[in-house]
Amino acid sequence: MPMLEPIYKEHRDLLVSASELLFGPEWQRVIARRLGAFHPDGPREAIDDRLVRRWTSGERPIPDWVISALISIADAGATDLSAMLGRLRSVHDAITRTAEKTISDLDDWLNRAREADDLEIVELNDETISELPLSRDELRNARVDLSHWRTPIDFRRTVHTFHKRSRSAEIFNNPRLNFLLDAWTLAEFVHHKSVDRIRLAPPGEEWPDGQVRIGGKVENVEVTIALEPGRRLGAEYRFTAKTELDPIENWQKRAEDIPSALEKAINDKIAKRYSDCGRMWLVVYLNINDYGIRQAECETAIAAVKHRYSASFGDLFVLWKDKLL
């Protein structure tokens, strides 16, 4: 093998390593086809795969444009893998939810116990207690408890404790537990936004949903959820005997729906004509998952919607995929 200068040897090693990782041991012909689109003299179906072999053997140095092309090819491969990982997780989660929902006897007993509010427990340890449903009295106390000023860490810990004792289906579908959904959104909000204290609004108050304190200033905070068109809140937690696949076309459609869904959620809040709307903070939980298929485009669209409505609120935040935008 001819001796290569260190820089060209590094290029050769990058070409071989990246191509093998992306396309397997028979990568030479594949990478020749993929590089054709990036040829500096214009796109073509492929470059000569013999040229790739000469680069690999060290007979010819690898041009700089090939390294740039490899970045684009690898980036596209990473996006495809991320999308497939999201799809696999979606199917796995659907299978898991279906399996859990078939255990109906235990769920029925828990529901009857909650409605009767006569569950008698003796000598239970903390682990067992954390899995039992909240009684009516505990629900009332939880609502009051969360209306006290707390540090963000303490608020998040308390909300998490209550959620461990509540099934997701009931948090979304039982009106008595709706305050836990607001509390969860606020808890996620202060996970990303630095504040000194936070609380849920006291029981009986129609608005705001919560308040945060920064220094000596208190900000009123309203929360809401943006859903894809036609979807009902909590519908996915109702029992369905059939597990359905989620094709990639659905991901694309959901990504396209994000701006309109976000605008609807914001306009619904504006339509309520809160007296302090111009100063209150609005936190929108964007509950639409595109599995990263158009991440950059979606974030740009979200920023554009926020800009259009920025004058309507003291501040406007969007929670999406564990990010505060």
N, C-alpha and C positions, 0 to 999 in steps of 0.2 A: 504494500500500500504506500503510495507517495506520501512524503512528509508534508503536513499542512501547517501553516502558520497558526498560532494559538487561537486567534479570533475566528478563523475559518473552521478549525477543529471544533470550537464551541458551537458554531452554527450547524455543523454536521451532526453533533450530538443532540442538539435541540430538535433538528428535523427528525432524526430517528426516534428519539424518545417520545416526542409529541405524537408522531404518526402511529407508532406502535400502540400507544395508549388509546388513541381515538379509533383506530381501524384494525388493530390486531396484527399478527405476524405477516400477513399478506398485504401490507399497506402500500407498497410502491405504486401499483397501478391505480389504487384508489386515490392516493394523494396527487398523482399526476392528473387525474380527472378534476379533482377539486381545485388544484392550482390554476387550471385553465381559465377560470373566471377572473383571476387576478393578474393575468399576464400584462406587463406594462405596455405592450404593443396592441392591446385590445383583447377582449374576452374571446375565448375559443373553447371548444368542447374539452380539450385536454392538452397537456404538454407531452412531449415524447418521454415515455417512462424510462427509456434508456438514459436520458439526461439525469433523471432522478438517481439511477444506479451509479452514474459517474459522480454525482455529488456525494453519494453514500461511500463510495470507494476512495474518495479523496482525489480522484482524477481531475475534477473540476471544482473550483470554489463555488459556494452557494451565493447567489445574488442577494442583495439586501431586501429586494421586494418579496422574496420567498418568506423571510422571517415575518414581515408585516402581514403577509397573507395567512401565515400560520396562526397569528393572533386572532384574526377574524374567523378562521375555521374552528379554532379551539373554543372561541367564545360562543359560536353557534352550537357547537357540540355540548358545551356546558348548559346552555339554555334548554336544549332538547332533553338532556338528562334531568335537569331540575323539573321540567314539566312532567316527565315520566314519573319521577319520584313523587311529585304531588298527586298524580293520578293513582299510583299504587297505594299511597296513603289514604286517598279518598275511598277506594274500594275496600281497603282493610278496615277503615273506620265504619263504613256501612255494614260490613259483615259483623263487626264487633257489636254495633248497635242492635242489629237484628238478633244476635245471639242473646244479648242482655234482655231484650224485650220479650223473649220467649219464656222467661222465668216469671210467668204471670201470677203464680200462686202466692209467692212472697210479696210481690207488689200489691196484690189485692189485700193481703193481710195488713200491710203497712198503711194502705189507703183507708181501710176500715178503722184502724187504730187511730189514725190522725183525725178522721171525721168524728169519732166518738170521744176523742181526747181523754181516754181512760187507760192509757198504756201504763201498766205498773211494772217497774223495773227494780230489781233488788240486787245490790252488790255488783254493780257494773263497773268495769274499768274504763279509763278514758278512751281507749281505742274503740270499745263497743259503743259508748255514748256518742262518739263523733259520727257513727254511721246511722244513728237513729233519726227519724224525721223530727223536725221541730213541732212541738205541740202548739196549740193556739196561744196559750199564755206566753210561750217562748217566742213566738212570732211577734206578739205585741211588744214584748220586752226588747227583742232584737231591733225593732223599728225605733224604739226610744233610745236604745243604747247607741245606735249609729248616728243619732242626731246630736250627740255630745262632741265637742271639739276634740280631735285626736291628731297625733302626728301622722304623717302619711304611712309610715311603716306599721303603726298600730292599727290604723284604719284598714289597711290591706290585709293584715293578719286576721282581724276580726271578721271582715267580709269573707275571707277564705274559710274560716271556721264555720260560718253559717252556711256557706255553699256546700261544704262537705256533708251537711245534714239535710240537703235539699236536692232532689232529682232535677236535672236540667229541664225535663219535660214540664215539671210543675213551676219552675221559675219563669218559664216562658208562657205557660198557659193558665196558671192559677193566679187570679187577681190579687189574692192575699200575699203572694210572694213577689209581686211586680217590683216592690221597693228594692229587693235584692238585685234585680237587673240594673236598676239605676245605680245602686251602691257598687256593683261590679264595674260598671262603666267609669264611675268616679275613681275607683281604686286603680284601674288601669291608667286613667288620665294622670293621676299624681305619681304613678310609677315613672312617667316620662317627663312630667312638668314639675319643677321644683316649687314647692309651697311650704309654708310653716305649719299650718293646721288645715284640717278638712273635716267637714261633717255633712251628713244627710240632712235635708230640711226637716224640722220637727213635724210629727204627725199632725194631720189636719190642715197643713199649709198647702195650697194648690201650686204655688211656685215660690221660689225656684226649687229645682230638684235637690240642690246642695249648695254649699258655700265653701270657699277657700280663703284662707287668711295669709297674706304676704306682708310681713312687717306689721304695720298698724292698719293696713287696708283690707277690707273684706270684699270679695268679689262674688256676686251671685252667678251660679252656674246651672244652666239647663242642659240636659242630655237627651239624645234621641238616637234612633237606629235607622240606618238607610238599608233597605232591602231591594233585591232585584225585582223588577216589575212582575206582578202576578204571584209573588211569594207571600205567604202569610207567616207572621212571626210565630215561631215554635212549631210550624207544621212538620218539620223533619223529625220531631220527637214523637209524633203520633205513630202508632204501630202500623207497619206495612210488612206483609209477609214476604214480599219479593224484594231482593236486593238488586238495584239497577245500576248499571255501569254509567259512568259520566264521560261521554266522548269529548275529545278535544274541541269539537265545534261548540260545545256548551261553554267551555272556558272562554273561547273567543267572544261568544255572545255576551257573557257576563262582563267581560272587560269593556265591551262597547256600551253596556248599560250603566256603567259606573257614574258618568257625569249626570245623566238624567235622574238616576236614583238618589244621588247626593242632593241635587237641586230640589227634588220633591221633599226630601226630609227637611231641608232648610226652609222651604216655603211653607210647609205645614206648621213649623214653629212661628214663622213670621205672621201667619194668618191668625194665630191666637192673640195677637195684639197685646203682649205683655206691656205693662206700664213702663218697665225698665229695659225694654228690649234693646234700645240703643247703647246701653252700657253693660248689659249682662254678657257673660261668656256662654258660647254654645259649643258643646262637644258632641260631634256626630260619630257614632260607632258605625263604620262602614262594613256591614256584614255580607260582603260579596268577595268570593275568592276566585281569582283567575289562575291560580297556581303559578304565577310568575310569567305567564305567557306573553304579557305586554306590560311588564312592570314599569319601565321608564315612561311609556306613553300614558299609562294610567296615572302615575304620579304627576305628570305634566297637566293632565286634564283636571285632576283634583286641585292643583294649585290655581288653575284658571277659574274654577268655580269659586274657590275661596276668595279670590281677588274680586270677583263680581259682587259678592255678598259681604265683603269686609266692612262696608259702611253701615250695615244693618245691625251690627253687634259690637260690643266692647272688644271682643276677640272671638275668633272662630277657629276651632281645632277639629281635625279629623283623625280618628283612631283607625288604623288599617294595618293588618298583618304585624302586630306588635310594634308599630311605629306611630309616632305622633307627628302628623303633617300639618 
